[in-house]
Amino acid sequence: MARILVIDDDREILSILQDLLEEAGHEVLVAEDGGRGLALQREHPADLLITDIFMPHKDGFQTITELRVEFPGVKVIAMSGGSDLQADFLRVAEKLGAVVTVAKPFDCDSLVATVSDLVGR
């Protein structure tokens, strides 16, 4: 079982991902913005972090950048949706250190399989 931290300002996405990943046997922590996500990571380090790109207070780009400094070994999945520039934003997230990027809306089974691959399950 891996500990996974999900950061997204959309409560519905948080709930869906928490349910999916817990059903797959993972411990899941959730945060509604990057600042709270980083605080949770410091308190309870996760094996994998899934973050949205666009959020209030601290966006996914800032979150990934800070994670790379404080937790260089943590794997990051970046997600984004709802924009014509979505692919560009996801490429930037990869350059900042995301190991996988996911466009919203996402396929639940594919995302769970990707998470399992990344955490070695």
C-alpha positions, 0 to 999 in steps of 0.5 A: 500500500502506498500513501498518495497525496491528492491536491485539487481545488475541485472537491468532486475530483478529490472525492472521486480520486480518494475513493478510487485510490482507496479501493485500489488499496492505497492510503489517500490524503487530500488537500484543496490547494498547494499550500495545504498539500505541501504542509501535509507532505511535510507532516505525512510524506507521501510516496506519490503526489497527484496535483492539479495545475490551476488552483488558488493560493498556490498552483500546481507549478509552484507546488511541483517546484517546491516539492522538487526542492524539499522532496526530490524523490517523490513522484508527481502526476500533474493534471489539468483540464478545461483549457485550449492550452491544456497540453502546453500546461502539462508540458510545463509541468513535465519540465518542472518535474512531473513524471506523468501528466493527465488531461481532465477528464481522465479515464479512472481505470487508466489513472489507477493503473498509472498510479499502480505502475508508479508505486510498484504495485 
